[in-house]
Amino acid sequence: MSAFAMTGDSPPIVLTFGLSDPTGGSGLQADLLTLASMGCHGATVLTGYAVRDSATCDEVTGLDPDTVATQARMLLEDMPISAFKIGAATRAEVVSAIAEVVSDYDDVPLILAPDFTLDDEHVLSADELRESLADLLVPQTTMLIADHATLLQLAQPDSDAESPTLDSAISHILSQGCEYVLAMESGTHRHVITLFSEEGQVRQDTWDRGVHRIMGLTDTLGAAVAALLSNGQEPAEAAREAQEYLFQAARAAFRPGMGAYLPDRFFWARSNDADEDNDASSLFDDDSTGRPGEARH
């Protein structure tokens, strides 16, 4: 870690790795918006870029692994990084380069929110990519944020092998060194998000699902968790509060183009109803305890 001392005027700095999404709906642009909204400064390492709009993706281009590693090392030698957030990578070699860099900073919380699919035509899910994530980054991860399909792929990256059950997949991932798994399940009307550790289920939260397709939910949740951990929150508390932030951003989602809706990550700056903000947690069904934000043990 750099010897540079953070001053009292400096916000926590989160280093985020991912693709450039020109719509701002996902990727690095989404991370920067989320981090800024939550009081952090975002520094970025570009792993590649997408040519896309809000409706479709035409092209994904990955950067050279050495370029990715050099970006990260220059920033880490200059700035005190309080959390890592890792999103989409395009190649196994890029994952390997990132894993080597972050291994030198094992005291820094690492949030892994992998994205294997940009849309139906651009699938970033080759066996080699999944294997490198599972073998090199998952063991260094503080909190893995993924939907059920991604968890199954990470636990059994060989697409020709028999798929494990979800429970066994989560147990396997945790046994590899990952501290927490935040599993996202999207039903027709509800999202169910469950936090697991090696001790078992820590908490589970559900929230209403809107009728519109919204881009960037996983990236937004991952960046929000990274922001909260960088501010000193415990993982279970950070997982809960990050969901509340995501819920409000998704509820205020807007449609800038002809495709998907985007979360309004600065919903609080455009709200004139303070009571609505204060009562956000009551819109969750919290089965951990009767008090929103308190983890079940």
Secondary structure by P-SEA (a helix, b strand, c coil): cccccccccccbbbbbbccccccccccaaaaaaaaaaabbbbbbbbccccccccccccccccccaaaaaaaaaaaaacccccbbbbcccccaaaaaaaaaaacccccbbbbbbcccccccccccccaaaaaaaaccccccccbbbbcaaaaaaaaccccccccccaaaaaaaaaaacccccbbbbbcccbbbbbbbccccccbbbbbbbcccccccaaaaaaaaaaaaaaacccaaaaaaaaaaaaaaaaaacccccccbbbbccccccccccaaaaaacccccccccccccccccc
